[in-house]
Amino acid sequence: MGWRDLIHRLSHKFHARLHSAPKEHDPRHLQLEAEMVNWVVSRGWLDGKLRTLAKSAKPSNAPVRGDPGERGDAS
């Protein structure tokens, strides 16, 4: 599965969440998918920028929200 298929499948899921339309390929779906494609292209994900960011990210030892080791109460 490549970017094209991923965006298409996600656009169907997002469209179904946003609109309870009986047709999967109505004009609103087309617009949503086009916006998603433009978003991915504008951020350079197809040019490898996403891979570069992932390599440069350093793991943090800070607790993740909802981590069992993190205390949410004031006691």
Secondary structure, 3 states (H helix, E strand, C coil): CCHHHHHHHHHHHHHHHHCCCCCCCCHHHHHHHHHHHHHHHHCCHHHCHHHHHHHHCCCCCCCCCCCCCCCCCCC
